[in-house]
C-alpha cells in the first residue's frame, strides 16, 4: 500500500515531469489555471498539496487525464492520451451507427 507521503511525492514528480514534457514554465501553468507560480512550485516539490479541483485543472492544462498525475512512475500508462481522446470522441459521435453495424453483422453471421 502507498502512504499519503509517497502519493504526494508521486503527484509532485508527475506534475513536474508532465509540465516539462509540454515545455511549459511554472509561471505559464500557474497563469493558465489561475493559481500562483509559488503554489505550482510547492505542488511540484511536495511542500504543498492541492485540491481535486486544482489537480483536474492542472491535468487539463497539461492535456492529460487527472489519474496520470497519481500513477507511480513504474505504473505509467502506455497509450497516447490524445489519440485515445480522439478515438473516444469518434466512438461517441458514431455510436448508434456502430451499434447498428455490429447488430447487422451479428444477425447475418448466425
Order of alpha helices (4+ residues) and beta strands (2+ residues): alpha-alpha-alpha-alpha-alpha-alpha
